[in-house]
C-alpha cells in the first residue's frame, strides 16, 4: 500500500514536471513568435525583388512597407490552417495546447510511471490536471509571459538576433536577466502555491475547495 502511494505521488510529480516543461516549450507564444519570425524573414527577402521591378507611369512605385504587407498576406494565405488559427486566436490556441498537454502528461504518468490499469485511472485527478493546465498554464502564464513581458521588455528585438549578436547586446542581456528574475518571482509566489492547492485537491480526499486552499497553502508555507 505504501509502495502504491509513493508511485501515485511520484507519478503526479512527473506529470507536473512534464506540464511545466511543455508549457515553456510548446505554448502558443512560441508558435506565434515562430510564425512572425518566418513572415518577417521572408518579407525582408522579398522586398529587394519587388523594389527592382521597373516603375511605370500607370502604377505607383512600390514602397518597402507595401512589399512587406503584400508578402505577409501571401505567406498567410499559403500557410497551414493551424498557423492561421494560432495567429488569429493565440489565447484560445494556448488554452487548447496547455489543457491537452497537461491531460496527456497526467495520463502518461498514471499509466506508464505508476503502471495504473486503464480501467483504474483516477479521472478526478485527471480533471484537476486539465483545470490546472487551462487556468494556470493556458491562462495566467500566457497573460504574464506574453502580455506583461511584451509591455515591460522589448522581447522580439532580442530573440530575433543571431546568437553572436545576442552575446554582444548588453541591454538585451540585462533585460533577459530581469525577465528571469521576474519569472522566478512568479514561480515562487504564484506557481508553487497554485500547485500545492491543486495537489491538495488530489490528495486531501475532500470535495470542498476551501479544504484544498487551506491544506495546500499550509503545506506550501511549511515546505517553504
Number of C-alpha atoms within 10 A of each C-alpha: 6 7 9 12 11 12 18 18 18 16 23 23 15 17 24 21 15 18 25 18 12 17 24 14 12 14 24 26 23 15 17 19 15 14 18 16 14 12 20 16 12 15 22 14 13 17 19 12 10 17 14 9 10 8 11 8 6 6 7 8 14 15 12 16 11 13 19 21 13 15 21 19 14 13 15 16 11 10 12 10 11 10 17 16 12 18 19 12 13 19 19 15 21 27 22 16 21 30 24 16 24 30 24 18 24 29 23 18 24 27 15 12 17 19 15 18 10 10 7 9 14 14 12 11 20 19 16 18 29 21 18 24 28 23 16 19 26 25 17 16 24 22 15 15 15 16 12 12 16 13 10 11 15 14 16 12 10 18 14 16 12 9 11 8 12 16 11 10 14 11 12 19 14 11 17 17 12 14 17 12 12 15 17 13 12 14 13 13 11 13 18 16 19 19 18 21 24 21 24 22 23 21 14 15 10 12 10 10 13 12 16 22 19 14 18 24 19 16 16 16 10 8 7 8
